[in-house]
Amino acid sequence: MSSNILDDLLASFRKFLDDVGVGLNPLTIGVTLFVLLVPPLLLFILALGQREEPLPPPPGCRKIGLIGKSNLSDQYSKQYAHGSDPSPASSWAVKALFIYPIKSCSGIELDKSEVIRTGLRYDRQYTLGQQVTGLPTMEGKVKSEWTFITQRTFPRLAKVETEIWVSDPKAPGYSEEAEYVKSEGCLVVRFPFLPDTEFTVEGLKAYGRILAARLSGKPEPMVEFRVPFNPPQERIRNMRYRNVEVKIWKDTPVALDMGCEVPEETMEKLRYTLGVTNPISLFRIDTKKYREVFKCAPKKQEVGFQPIIGMADSYPMHILNLASVHNVASNLPKNPKRLNALRYRANVYITGPPAFSEDDWAKARIGDGTYHISCRTTRCKLPNVDPETAIADRNEPGTTMRKYRVIDKGSQSACLGMQVTPLTEGEIEVGDEVEVLEEGEHFFLKE
Ligand SMILES: *[C@@H]1O[C@H](CO)[C@@H](O)[C@H](O)[C@H]1NC(C)=O
């Protein structure tokens, strides 16, 4: 802006002030400067913050998931509290479906899903892990190993959002050679990152990102990265993927270390957000080395296949009866007696059966599929984490559950929900009818 124009502007501004009858005293100058300078400054900071644009959608891919309101949006309604015998008027049915591509992170709701040997397709194929170095042995040897992390110790994992994009010839940018078309699509990971604010350019940028996030309705700015869903051999070689043993409970499956796909700075931000002190990385189960399940799962001699899982705790699928969650909620000491069923991270939420009738199921039909109800789900402290706030309650609902849900002779833990092994592969859909084919005894077996 040349000084001529500036002079002109100032002159006409003076004239304007004279016209409306206020002089150019310090107060008006102050107010005017404030009005003139603050909004542009805010806009400037905002612009700085938005410089980091969201990545465009992965070419040739389509996002999967339910569009619109969650099928659990009316989960607290009293109509789901009691259940009844199945009849044409009140059938037992699938209420909602969820997958959790990364163990212990936020899930994706679906209206239908493919059912494969490992459970719902895309479920628990990944886990985040930390590298833990033990104390030296008497001989002075130090061992360091990768171990899975969960919300039990890192509740902020509940804030890590995931998306699955599958390759689709109808999606924009599709070609057989497109990066993520060659890898069965991609996994998008998004997590909140709230940097410390300071008066530097970086600090201002960070503040801009916070401002931009608040304006778009998010409490915190999000950081995003994506990895190929199932990297092809060529990419595994080129990117020098490492095969690493990752400890999950007492199991140590070999997994692909996907860390090479994630910028170092992004991984550091994730580590900061989660509050992990050790190095972390993202691991994918090797699709040729799924983990075999024994314990209460059906035997290979009986069903003709060995049950397998990815990064799930112990069985391919997990189902939960909403009436049972209502029952636990009604016994909570605090009001309102509400308990978000999502705390239990089931794949299949059902309605219809009276509370806890599933405790004795042995085999069921859901839609066209047949399912072996393998055992009861024993509960750790994880459901104490509120999936919406990622805050862990010290006691509830764990304490309430221990009062009356330690029901399995094989375990000291409270039980809720059932571990399931699909006997058929096919599809499962919201609204599918649920029919119990066999009832039986359950006895929880540890590893
Ligand atoms: C839930 O699922 C059914 C069946 O797919 C659907 O018709 C319904 O509109 C869904 N939404 C809600 C909010 O319940």
The ligand as an SDF file (V2000), in Angstrom:
LIG
                    3D

 14 14  0  0  0  0  0  0  0  0999 V2000
  -30.0790  -48.5670   12.1250 C   0  0  0  0  0  0  0  0  0  0  0  0
  -30.1520  -49.6940   11.2790 O   0  0  0  0  0  0  0  0  0  0  0  0
  -31.2980  -49.8800   10.4960 C   0  0  0  0  0  0  0  0  0  0  0  0
  -31.0960  -51.1010    9.6250 C   0  0  0  0  0  0  0  0  0  0  0  0
  -30.0060  -51.0020    8.8220 O   0  0  0  0  0  0  0  0  0  0  0  0
  -31.6870  -48.6360    9.7540 C   0  0  0  0  0  0  0  0  0  0  0  0
  -32.8380  -48.8190    8.9780 O   0  0  0  0  0  0  0  0  0  0  0  0
  -31.8200  -47.5040   10.7400 C   0  0  0  0  0  0  0  0  0  0  0  0
  -32.2730  -46.3420   10.1280 O   0  0  0  0  0  0  0  0  0  0  0  0
  -30.5020  -47.2890   11.4260 C   0  0  0  0  0  0  0  0  0  0  0  0
  -30.3720  -46.0570   12.1740 N   0  0  0  0  0  0  0  0  0  0  0  0
  -30.7180  -45.7570   13.4430 C   0  0  0  0  0  0  0  0  0  0  0  0
  -30.4580  -44.3590   13.8910 C   0  0  0  0  0  0  0  0  0  0  0  0
  -31.2010  -46.5380   14.2100 O   0  0  0  0  0  0  0  0  0  0  0  0
  1  2  1  0
  1 10  1  0
  2  3  1  0
  3  4  1  0
  3  6  1  0
  4  5  1  0
  6  7  1  0
  6  8  1  0
  8  9  1  0
  8 10  1  0
 10 11  1  0
 11 12  1  0
 12 13  1  0
 12 14  2  0
M  END
$$$$
